Amino acid sequence: MAIEPLIVGAPFGNYLVREGVTSTAGTFTWEHRAGVLKRIWRVMRTVRYNRRQQAWINKLGLPNPGLRSVRESMAERIVSLHGFTEHEWQSLIDYAARMEPAPLAIELNISCPNVSKVVTDEVLVACRAALAHQDRFLTIAKLPPVRWLELAAPLYDMGIRWFHCCNTIPTPGGGVSGKPLKNYSLWAVGDLRDRFGDDVHLIGGGGVSCTADLDDFLSAGADHIAVASLLLNPLRWPQINRFRDHLRARLPQQTDRLAPASAGPPGN
Ligand SMILES: Cc1cc2nc3c(=O)[nH]c(=O)nc-3n(C[C@H](O)[C@H](O)[C@H](O)COP(=O)(O)O)c2cc1C
């Protein structure tokens, strides 16, 4: 099983699963933070749309039932994780490595604007722990749309080879996604491609709402493209099939080239 060209970003991959598309479940924390009702309430209270900017802003703060509550198979999904401490990161990753079947990949959410700043020691612990299990799953680092190279460079040196650009823009009002994020993400994808060449696998995402956006990310150097806040509107879910077919036509060889087993050392 390989990561498909089209990815449904967290948390939408908890709900939307389609053939030929890789969904991202989570973000899961170690402790239970919210059940279904609290999650719905948090969405209603903290998620807003700005029509003029075509932007979503959220202050959700990772409401989720905790990784240990996962019962479904994650064999075809990316599992997004966030630890608040080194100990939590270690626990999350060790637990993910014991899941049967193993997740297709884990995504280290080291860029959520609503819960913490990037704490380098914790991030390094998370990456080291994840790379110790590279026989079980691929490891993706999800980067913020600011100072991405400062974070990516040490992770690359450790062996991380998959990067997702980018998470939401951190602002005092919450994390901003949608169109305002797109140019930052394109910039980050291009920067990482220039810096690391074909040695890295890049997931680009931010403000994708039509096939022209997919093309922009491919031109910037992305191998995969993630869609997220567009899916806050269920009426737009059918577009996912169109995006998948568009990427399949543009990237016919992608699925084979990026199979986990072919990722190779160092890291993954
Ligand atoms: C309501 C909402 C909740 C989100 N929750 C998460 C999350 O739990 N984990 C995560 O890594 N990203 C989360 N994101 C960020 C998205 O996965 C995505 O990276 C970001 O929104 C940019 O893509 P977009 O412009 O297509 O939405 C969330 C975004 C939104 C709008």
PDBQT file of the ligand as one rigid body, heavy atoms in Angstrom, charges set to zero:
ROOT
HETATM    1  C1  LIG A 301     -11.468  22.987  11.251  1.00  0.00    +0.000 C 
HETATM    2  C2  LIG A 301     -10.056  22.542  11.000  1.00  0.00    +0.000 A 
HETATM    3  C3  LIG A 301      -9.472  21.617  11.840  1.00  0.00    +0.000 A 
HETATM    4  C4  LIG A 301      -8.143  21.199  11.616  1.00  0.00    +0.000 A 
HETATM    5  N1  LIG A 301      -7.594  20.257  12.445  1.00  0.00    +0.000 NA
HETATM    6  C5  LIG A 301      -6.365  19.778  12.161  1.00  0.00    +0.000 A 
HETATM    7  C6  LIG A 301      -5.808  18.730  12.937  1.00  0.00    +0.000 A 
HETATM    8  O1  LIG A 301      -6.416  18.221  13.865  1.00  0.00    +0.000 OA
HETATM    9  N2  LIG A 301      -4.548  18.305  12.620  1.00  0.00    +0.000 N 
HETATM   10  C7  LIG A 301      -3.836  18.835  11.585  1.00  0.00    +0.000 A 
HETATM   11  O2  LIG A 301      -2.699  18.399  11.333  1.00  0.00    +0.000 OA
HETATM   12  N3  LIG A 301      -4.360  19.809  10.811  1.00  0.00    +0.000 NA
HETATM   13  C8  LIG A 301      -5.589  20.285  11.085  1.00  0.00    +0.000 A 
HETATM   14  N4  LIG A 301      -6.129  21.266  10.295  1.00  0.00    +0.000 N 
HETATM   15  C9  LIG A 301      -5.320  21.801   9.176  1.00  0.00    +0.000 C 
HETATM   16  C10 LIG A 301      -5.621  21.107   7.867  1.00  0.00    +0.000 C 
HETATM   17  O3  LIG A 301      -5.323  19.730   7.896  1.00  0.00    +0.000 OA
HETATM   18  C11 LIG A 301      -4.799  21.736   6.724  1.00  0.00    +0.000 C 
HETATM   19  O4  LIG A 301      -3.429  21.496   6.934  1.00  0.00    +0.000 OA
HETATM   20  C12 LIG A 301      -5.021  23.235   6.610  1.00  0.00    +0.000 C 
HETATM   21  O5  LIG A 301      -6.371  23.567   6.879  1.00  0.00    +0.000 OA
HETATM   22  C13 LIG A 301      -4.630  23.758   5.231  1.00  0.00    +0.000 C 
HETATM   23  O6  LIG A 301      -5.338  23.183   4.195  1.00  0.00    +0.000 OA
HETATM   24  P1  LIG A 301      -6.692  23.840   3.583  1.00  0.00    +0.000 P 
HETATM   25  O7  LIG A 301      -6.385  25.253   3.253  1.00  0.00    +0.000 OA
HETATM   26  O8  LIG A 301      -7.027  22.958   2.423  1.00  0.00    +0.000 OA
HETATM   27  O9  LIG A 301      -7.705  23.746   4.683  1.00  0.00    +0.000 OA
HETATM   28  C14 LIG A 301      -7.418  21.714  10.513  1.00  0.00    +0.000 A 
HETATM   29  C15 LIG A 301      -8.037  22.642   9.670  1.00  0.00    +0.000 A 
HETATM   30  C16 LIG A 301      -9.334  23.055   9.896  1.00  0.00    +0.000 A 
HETATM   31  C17 LIG A 301      -9.963  24.051   8.966  1.00  0.00    +0.000 C 
ENDROOT
TORSDOF 0
